[in-house]
């Protein structure tokens, strides 16, 4: 009976030591280095979520210029970026109100093109 308790105690100590060493390594020796990255480096799903957030902000404030600036951070034509987000959202089951918000932003962008760009 005594050896069984000793094995459990040794096991729990080993787990605690391993957890402690792992936390020390992750927080002190080699912590994650956070860097500022541009939105254009995001994966496609995160880009679509970003565009959705821009569309929801546009619904709230109606500031198309601000939405355009936010979409410009993704690189490329804002209309194409929103179309891509709509296609992604449709394929991945976004809620109908989210798709509606994206469509409203797309319509606004197409209705008010920037000077010097093609509609």
mmCIF file of the C-alpha atoms, coordinates in Angstrom:
data_MODEL
# 
_entry.id   MODEL 
# 
loop_
_atom_site.group_PDB 
_atom_site.id 
_atom_site.type_symbol 
_atom_site.label_atom_id 
_atom_site.label_alt_id 
_atom_site.label_comp_id 
_atom_site.label_asym_id 
_atom_site.label_entity_id 
_atom_site.label_seq_id 
_atom_site.pdbx_PDB_ins_code 
_atom_site.Cartn_x 
_atom_site.Cartn_y 
_atom_site.Cartn_z 
_atom_site.occupancy 
_atom_site.B_iso_or_equiv 
_atom_site.pdbx_formal_charge 
_atom_site.auth_seq_id 
_atom_site.auth_comp_id 
_atom_site.auth_asym_id 
_atom_site.auth_atom_id 
_atom_site.pdbx_PDB_model_num 
ATOM 1   C CA . UNK A 1 1   ? 0.000   0.000  0.000   1.00 0.00 ? 1   UNK A CA 1 
ATOM 2   C CA . UNK A 1 2   ? 2.831   2.357  0.841   1.00 0.00 ? 2   UNK A CA 1 
ATOM 3   C CA . UNK A 1 3   ? 4.519   1.922  -2.584  1.00 0.00 ? 3   UNK A CA 1 
ATOM 4   C CA . UNK A 1 4   ? 1.251   2.719  -4.323  1.00 0.00 ? 4   UNK A CA 1 
ATOM 5   C CA . UNK A 1 5   ? 0.963   6.033  -2.479  1.00 0.00 ? 5   UNK A CA 1 
ATOM 6   C CA . UNK A 1 6   ? 4.619   6.769  -3.197  1.00 0.00 ? 6   UNK A CA 1 
ATOM 7   C CA . UNK A 1 7   ? 4.064   6.199  -6.919  1.00 0.00 ? 7   UNK A CA 1 
ATOM 8   C CA . UNK A 1 8   ? 1.055   8.526  -6.979  1.00 0.00 ? 8   UNK A CA 1 
ATOM 9   C CA . UNK A 1 9   ? 2.981   11.159 -5.060  1.00 0.00 ? 9   UNK A CA 1 
ATOM 10  C CA . UNK A 1 10  ? 5.932   10.867 -7.454  1.00 0.00 ? 10  UNK A CA 1 
ATOM 11  C CA . UNK A 1 11  ? 3.547   11.104 -10.410 1.00 0.00 ? 11  UNK A CA 1 
ATOM 12  C CA . UNK A 1 12  ? 1.866   14.255 -9.070  1.00 0.00 ? 12  UNK A CA 1 
ATOM 13  C CA . UNK A 1 13  ? 5.229   15.851 -8.283  1.00 0.00 ? 13  UNK A CA 1 
ATOM 14  C CA . UNK A 1 14  ? 6.445   15.085 -11.812 1.00 0.00 ? 14  UNK A CA 1 
ATOM 15  C CA . UNK A 1 15  ? 3.301   16.665 -13.275 1.00 0.00 ? 15  UNK A CA 1 
ATOM 16  C CA . UNK A 1 16  ? 3.723   19.775 -11.095 1.00 0.00 ? 16  UNK A CA 1 
ATOM 17  C CA . UNK A 1 17  ? 7.420   20.118 -11.975 1.00 0.00 ? 17  UNK A CA 1 
ATOM 18  C CA . UNK A 1 18  ? 6.700   19.682 -15.692 1.00 0.00 ? 18  UNK A CA 1 
ATOM 19  C CA . UNK A 1 19  ? 3.912   22.238 -15.574 1.00 0.00 ? 19  UNK A CA 1 
ATOM 20  C CA . UNK A 1 20  ? 6.106   24.689 -13.678 1.00 0.00 ? 20  UNK A CA 1 
ATOM 21  C CA . UNK A 1 21  ? 9.033   24.271 -16.080 1.00 0.00 ? 21  UNK A CA 1 
ATOM 22  C CA . UNK A 1 22  ? 6.737   24.639 -19.078 1.00 0.00 ? 22  UNK A CA 1 
ATOM 23  C CA . UNK A 1 23  ? 5.230   27.849 -17.738 1.00 0.00 ? 23  UNK A CA 1 
ATOM 24  C CA . UNK A 1 24  ? 8.659   29.233 -16.866 1.00 0.00 ? 24  UNK A CA 1 
ATOM 25  C CA . UNK A 1 25  ? 9.949   28.457 -20.370 1.00 0.00 ? 25  UNK A CA 1 
ATOM 26  C CA . UNK A 1 26  ? 6.895   29.968 -22.066 1.00 0.00 ? 26  UNK A CA 1 
ATOM 27  C CA . UNK A 1 27  ? 6.728   33.133 -19.961 1.00 0.00 ? 27  UNK A CA 1 
ATOM 28  C CA . UNK A 1 28  ? 10.375  33.874 -19.144 1.00 0.00 ? 28  UNK A CA 1 
ATOM 29  C CA . UNK A 1 29  ? 12.822  32.042 -21.423 1.00 0.00 ? 29  UNK A CA 1 
ATOM 30  C CA . UNK A 1 30  ? 10.973  32.230 -24.741 1.00 0.00 ? 30  UNK A CA 1 
ATOM 31  C CA . UNK A 1 31  ? 7.798   34.329 -24.522 1.00 0.00 ? 31  UNK A CA 1 
ATOM 32  C CA . UNK A 1 32  ? 5.663   35.025 -27.568 1.00 0.00 ? 32  UNK A CA 1 
ATOM 33  C CA . UNK A 1 33  ? 6.793   38.162 -29.355 1.00 0.00 ? 33  UNK A CA 1 
ATOM 34  C CA . UNK A 1 34  ? 3.766   40.165 -30.429 1.00 0.00 ? 34  UNK A CA 1 
ATOM 35  C CA . UNK A 1 35  ? 4.285   42.288 -33.509 1.00 0.00 ? 35  UNK A CA 1 
ATOM 36  C CA . UNK A 1 36  ? 2.089   44.739 -35.312 1.00 0.00 ? 36  UNK A CA 1 
ATOM 37  C CA . UNK A 1 37  ? 0.879   43.100 -38.466 1.00 0.00 ? 37  UNK A CA 1 
ATOM 38  C CA . UNK A 1 38  ? -1.215  44.618 -41.179 1.00 0.00 ? 38  UNK A CA 1 
ATOM 39  C CA . UNK A 1 39  ? -4.728  43.303 -41.850 1.00 0.00 ? 39  UNK A CA 1 
ATOM 40  C CA . UNK A 1 40  ? -3.658  42.241 -45.358 1.00 0.00 ? 40  UNK A CA 1 
ATOM 41  C CA . UNK A 1 41  ? -1.659  39.396 -43.762 1.00 0.00 ? 41  UNK A CA 1 
ATOM 42  C CA . UNK A 1 42  ? -4.764  37.837 -42.239 1.00 0.00 ? 42  UNK A CA 1 
ATOM 43  C CA . UNK A 1 43  ? -6.143  34.470 -43.303 1.00 0.00 ? 43  UNK A CA 1 
ATOM 44  C CA . UNK A 1 44  ? -9.181  34.548 -45.564 1.00 0.00 ? 44  UNK A CA 1 
ATOM 45  C CA . UNK A 1 45  ? -11.626 33.791 -42.738 1.00 0.00 ? 45  UNK A CA 1 
ATOM 46  C CA . UNK A 1 46  ? -10.238 36.591 -40.583 1.00 0.00 ? 46  UNK A CA 1 
ATOM 47  C CA . UNK A 1 47  ? -10.295 38.976 -43.543 1.00 0.00 ? 47  UNK A CA 1 
ATOM 48  C CA . UNK A 1 48  ? -13.975 38.171 -44.053 1.00 0.00 ? 48  UNK A CA 1 
ATOM 49  C CA . UNK A 1 49  ? -14.631 38.820 -40.358 1.00 0.00 ? 49  UNK A CA 1 
ATOM 50  C CA . UNK A 1 50  ? -12.721 42.106 -40.603 1.00 0.00 ? 50  UNK A CA 1 
ATOM 51  C CA . UNK A 1 51  ? -14.823 43.182 -43.590 1.00 0.00 ? 51  UNK A CA 1 
ATOM 52  C CA . UNK A 1 52  ? -17.963 42.204 -41.673 1.00 0.00 ? 52  UNK A CA 1 
ATOM 53  C CA . UNK A 1 53  ? -16.878 44.401 -38.761 1.00 0.00 ? 53  UNK A CA 1 
ATOM 54  C CA . UNK A 1 54  ? -16.316 47.273 -41.181 1.00 0.00 ? 54  UNK A CA 1 
ATOM 55  C CA . UNK A 1 55  ? -19.788 46.665 -42.659 1.00 0.00 ? 55  UNK A CA 1 
ATOM 56  C CA . UNK A 1 56  ? -21.361 46.668 -39.193 1.00 0.00 ? 56  UNK A CA 1 
ATOM 57  C CA . UNK A 1 57  ? -19.539 49.898 -38.312 1.00 0.00 ? 57  UNK A CA 1 
ATOM 58  C CA . UNK A 1 58  ? -20.793 51.406 -41.582 1.00 0.00 ? 58  UNK A CA 1 
ATOM 59  C CA . UNK A 1 59  ? -24.351 50.394 -40.689 1.00 0.00 ? 59  UNK A CA 1 
ATOM 60  C CA . UNK A 1 60  ? -23.940 52.170 -37.361 1.00 0.00 ? 60  UNK A CA 1 
ATOM 61  C CA . UNK A 1 61  ? -22.330 55.413 -38.453 1.00 0.00 ? 61  UNK A CA 1 
ATOM 62  C CA . UNK A 1 62  ? -22.907 55.640 -42.219 1.00 0.00 ? 62  UNK A CA 1 
ATOM 63  C CA . UNK A 1 63  ? -19.330 56.885 -42.721 1.00 0.00 ? 63  UNK A CA 1 
ATOM 64  C CA . UNK A 1 64  ? -18.402 55.477 -46.123 1.00 0.00 ? 64  UNK A CA 1 
ATOM 65  C CA . UNK A 1 65  ? -15.034 57.248 -46.203 1.00 0.00 ? 65  UNK A CA 1 
ATOM 66  C CA . UNK A 1 66  ? -14.040 55.574 -42.932 1.00 0.00 ? 66  UNK A CA 1 
ATOM 67  C CA . UNK A 1 67  ? -15.193 52.190 -44.243 1.00 0.00 ? 67  UNK A CA 1 
ATOM 68  C CA . UNK A 1 68  ? -13.169 52.739 -47.415 1.00 0.00 ? 68  UNK A CA 1 
ATOM 69  C CA . UNK A 1 69  ? -10.046 53.566 -45.355 1.00 0.00 ? 69  UNK A CA 1 
ATOM 70  C CA . UNK A 1 70  ? -10.507 50.464 -43.211 1.00 0.00 ? 70  UNK A CA 1 
ATOM 71  C CA . UNK A 1 71  ? -10.957 48.258 -46.287 1.00 0.00 ? 71  UNK A CA 1 
ATOM 72  C CA . UNK A 1 72  ? -7.878  49.801 -47.920 1.00 0.00 ? 72  UNK A CA 1 
ATOM 73  C CA . UNK A 1 73  ? -5.807  48.205 -45.146 1.00 0.00 ? 73  UNK A CA 1 
ATOM 74  C CA . UNK A 1 74  ? -6.629  44.828 -46.686 1.00 0.00 ? 74  UNK A CA 1 
ATOM 75  C CA . UNK A 1 75  ? -5.079  45.891 -49.981 1.00 0.00 ? 75  UNK A CA 1 
ATOM 76  C CA . UNK A 1 76  ? -6.724  45.901 -53.365 1.00 0.00 ? 76  UNK A CA 1 
ATOM 77  C CA . UNK A 1 77  ? -10.026 47.330 -54.512 1.00 0.00 ? 77  UNK A CA 1 
ATOM 78  C CA . UNK A 1 78  ? -12.534 47.697 -51.632 1.00 0.00 ? 78  UNK A CA 1 
ATOM 79  C CA . UNK A 1 79  ? -15.384 46.493 -53.863 1.00 0.00 ? 79  UNK A CA 1 
ATOM 80  C CA . UNK A 1 80  ? -13.464 43.301 -54.676 1.00 0.00 ? 80  UNK A CA 1 
ATOM 81  C CA . UNK A 1 81  ? -12.608 42.815 -50.998 1.00 0.00 ? 81  UNK A CA 1 
ATOM 82  C CA . UNK A 1 82  ? -16.275 43.055 -49.986 1.00 0.00 ? 82  UNK A CA 1 
ATOM 83  C CA . UNK A 1 83  ? -17.336 40.740 -52.828 1.00 0.00 ? 83  UNK A CA 1 
ATOM 84  C CA . UNK A 1 84  ? -14.780 38.204 -51.615 1.00 0.00 ? 84  UNK A CA 1 
ATOM 85  C CA . UNK A 1 85  ? -16.119 38.482 -48.060 1.00 0.00 ? 85  UNK A CA 1 
ATOM 86  C CA . UNK A 1 86  ? -19.677 37.956 -49.309 1.00 0.00 ? 86  UNK A CA 1 
ATOM 87  C CA . UNK A 1 87  ? -18.601 34.864 -51.235 1.00 0.00 ? 87  UNK A CA 1 
ATOM 88  C CA . UNK A 1 88  ? -16.773 33.523 -48.178 1.00 0.00 ? 88  UNK A CA 1 
ATOM 89  C CA . UNK A 1 89  ? -19.718 34.299 -45.901 1.00 0.00 ? 89  UNK A CA 1 
ATOM 90  C CA . UNK A 1 90  ? -22.180 32.623 -48.240 1.00 0.00 ? 90  UNK A CA 1 
ATOM 91  C CA . UNK A 1 91  ? -20.015 29.517 -48.520 1.00 0.00 ? 91  UNK A CA 1 
ATOM 92  C CA . UNK A 1 92  ? -19.459 29.296 -44.768 1.00 0.00 ? 92  UNK A CA 1 
ATOM 93  C CA . UNK A 1 93  ? -22.955 29.963 -43.483 1.00 0.00 ? 93  UNK A CA 1 
ATOM 94  C CA . UNK A 1 94  ? -22.818 33.547 -42.243 1.00 0.00 ? 94  UNK A CA 1 
ATOM 95  C CA . UNK A 1 95  ? -26.097 34.732 -40.745 1.00 0.00 ? 95  UNK A CA 1 
ATOM 96  C CA . UNK A 1 96  ? -28.478 36.479 -43.128 1.00 0.00 ? 96  UNK A CA 1 
ATOM 97  C CA . UNK A 1 97  ? -28.171 39.799 -41.259 1.00 0.00 ? 97  UNK A CA 1 
ATOM 98  C CA . UNK A 1 98  ? -24.365 39.622 -41.658 1.00 0.00 ? 98  UNK A CA 1 
ATOM 99  C CA . UNK A 1 99  ? -24.677 38.973 -45.376 1.00 0.00 ? 99  UNK A CA 1 
ATOM 100 C CA . UNK A 1 100 ? -27.169 41.837 -45.569 1.00 0.00 ? 100 UNK A CA 1 
ATOM 101 C CA . UNK A 1 101 ? -24.694 44.194 -43.863 1.00 0.00 ? 101 UNK A CA 1 
ATOM 102 C CA . UNK A 1 102 ? -21.982 43.144 -46.317 1.00 0.00 ? 102 UNK A CA 1 
ATOM 103 C CA . UNK A 1 103 ? -24.341 43.641 -49.253 1.00 0.00 ? 103 UNK A CA 1 
ATOM 104 C CA . UNK A 1 104 ? -25.313 47.111 -48.002 1.00 0.00 ? 104 UNK A CA 1 
ATOM 105 C CA . UNK A 1 105 ? -21.640 48.087 -47.798 1.00 0.00 ? 105 UNK A CA 1 
ATOM 106 C CA . UNK A 1 106 ? -21.019 46.716 -51.296 1.00 0.00 ? 106 UNK A CA 1 
ATOM 107 C CA . UNK A 1 107 ? -23.973 48.673 -52.674 1.00 0.00 ? 107 UNK A CA 1 
ATOM 108 C CA . UNK A 1 108 ? -22.734 51.875 -51.037 1.00 0.00 ? 108 UNK A CA 1 
ATOM 109 C CA . UNK A 1 109 ? -19.213 51.371 -52.386 1.00 0.00 ? 109 UNK A CA 1 
ATOM 110 C CA . UNK A 1 110 ? -20.538 50.764 -55.894 1.00 0.00 ? 110 UNK A CA 1 
ATOM 111 C CA . UNK A 1 111 ? -22.937 53.718 -55.719 1.00 0.00 ? 111 UNK A CA 1 
ATOM 112 C CA . UNK A 1 112 ? -20.239 56.157 -54.652 1.00 0.00 ? 112 UNK A CA 1 
ATOM 113 C CA . UNK A 1 113 ? -17.027 55.263 -56.512 1.00 0.00 ? 113 UNK A CA 1 
ATOM 114 C CA . UNK A 1 114 ? -13.833 57.123 -55.729 1.00 0.00 ? 114 UNK A CA 1 
ATOM 115 C CA . UNK A 1 115 ? -12.773 59.605 -58.383 1.00 0.00 ? 115 UNK A CA 1 
ATOM 116 C CA . UNK A 1 116 ? -10.301 58.083 -60.812 1.00 0.00 ? 116 UNK A CA 1 
ATOM 117 C CA . UNK A 1 117 ? -11.468 54.504 -60.241 1.00 0.00 ? 117 UNK A CA 1 
ATOM 118 C CA . UNK A 1 118 ? -13.699 52.407 -62.422 1.00 0.00 ? 118 UNK A CA 1 
ATOM 119 C CA . UNK A 1 119 ? -17.165 51.526 -61.026 1.00 0.00 ? 119 UNK A CA 1 
# 
